[in-house]
Amino acid sequence: MSKIQYTKQRWKGGNLIYPLPALMVSCGNELEGYNIITVSWGGTVCTNPPMCSISIRPERYSYDIIKKSGEFVVNLSTAKLAKATDWCGVKSGREVNKFEAMNLTPMKASEIEAPLIMESPVNLECKVKQIIPLGSHDLFLSEILAVNVNTDLIDPKTEKLMLYKAGLIHYSHGFYYRQGEKIGQFGFSVKKKK
């Protein structure tokens, strides 16, 4: 059996690790006002303690809010929230109240002052542990203090999270996509057949 031969075109170094999560990050507080920034450069970095990171350009409005408060909420986005997700990444909170403009509801978090976005099915309350300057972006390395999940995503019999029912979206090279079909699960490649 012969292997298929592929040809490659070499490019200079660039960001082509796709797809990425489409995330709405909420920040601020009730006194000074809330804001939402859309990021795709974010992800899990540690299990114990649970940690994540987001990368933000220093000139973005939310950068100073998060740097000053030391907290934010990662809100997973869905197909229903796709327009709001994109809009909150294009518009600046310096000029508009994004919650009001996109009919989103700020909801009180349990561990921090930054609000959850009620319409998001999963919200992660994060406390900044370290800010690492990288160049065009700074990385906010953060501990996840609490996770809030819509109860309709929890199987009443097994109490397991059914995240696939949330209709999450991801971002890939300038475009938003719905998640596709399941093709396997962790460990399926080595699972013994019965």
Beta strands, then each sheet from edge to edge (+ up, - down):
strand 1: 20-21
strand 2: 23-29
strand 3: 33-39
strand 4: 42-46
strand 5: 51-56
strand 6: 71-76
strand 7: 106-107
strand 8: 116-117
strand 9: 122-133
strand 10: 138-149
strand 11: 169-172
strand 12: 175-178
sheet 1: 1+ 11- 12+
sheet 2: 3+ 2- 6+ 9- 10+ 5- 4+
sheet 3: 7+ 8-
end
